[in-house]
Amino acid sequence: MTPQRRFTLAVIVTVLVVAYVVVPWVADLLEGLATYNPTAHEPKDVLRGERVRGPVDPGAWTPQSLVKTGLFVLLAVVWFMATSGGRPR
């Protein structure tokens, strides 16, 4: 595979991962900030904080969070392959 094709594949995978993982997370975060009322403590504040932090305990991970983590690993591998030029000519 040529370096240009590897780079193109890396860009495509990056766009897909960002669209699937990062954009919904940022949208939820901004939506939570927009409805945040710091004048009074509400029980939902604790739940919002846990949701923003994400699952920490590996036993609490859902299949969807495992897929998202796998996508980030795939993204790292693809970018490593795209940027490693192999042997110099």
N, C-alpha and C positions, 0 to 999 in steps of 0.2 A: 504494500500500500504506500502510495506516495505521501510525502509530508503534507502536501496541500489537502489531500483527502483525509488524512488523520486529523488535521486542524479543523476541517469542515465538520467531520463527525463529532469532534469535541465541542464545537460551538452548538451544534444541533442538540446534543445531549444536555449541554448546559441550559439551553433555552427550555427544554422540556422539564428538567428537574426544577428549575426556578419557577416555572409556571405551575407545576404540580405541588411543590412543597413550600416554597418560600412565599409566594403571593397569597395563598389562603391564610398562612400563619400571620403575615403582616396585616392582612385585612381584619382578622379576628382581633389582633392586638390594637389596631386603630379604632375598631368598633368598641372595644372594651374601654379604651381611654376616653372616647367621646361620651360614654354613659357613666363615667366614674364621677362619684359625688364625694369629695373628701370631707365634707362637713359632718358627716355621720358615718359611723361604722355599720356596715351591713354584712350579714352572713355570706352574701355572694362575693364579697371582696376576697375572702379566703379561697373560694373556688376559682375565682378569676386569676389569682396569683398562682395557684397550682397549675392551671391550664397554661399560663404563659411560661412558667418554668419548664413544663413538659415532664414526661415520665422519667424518674431517676432510678427507681428500682427496676432491674431487668425483669423481674417477675411480673411487674405491672404493665409491661409493654404490650401493646395490642398488635395484631398482624399488620395494621395500617402503619404504625410507627416503625415496625421492622422493615416494611417495604420502603418507607422514606429514608431510613438509615442506609439500606442497601443501595438506594439510588445515589446517595451522597458518596458511598464507597465506589460505585461504578463511575461516577463523575470524576473522582480522584484518579482512578485507574486510566480512564480515557484521556484525561489531560496529561498524565504522566507519559502515556504512549505517544501522544501528539507532540509533546515537547522534547522527548528524548530522540535525538537525531541518529542514534546508533553510532557506528564507527565513522570517524572522519575520513574523507576521501582523499 
